[in-house]
């Protein structure tokens, strides 16, 4: 499984990247044939709370899965 992490308008720390990789590795429990996972992180409105947006594109044979959530921190999303 290949994991791609994109951070838009900021530089993600190594600690955040390690956290994301650890969490996405757990997806194998739900789907064994995951081809790749693309994680996109974006700060929506820098001066407000609930401004961290995380989205995942998961490619599995025959379909693509997508989820998106906006929270106060990337780890929470």
Order of alpha helices (4+ residues) and beta strands (2+ residues): beta-alpha-beta-beta-beta
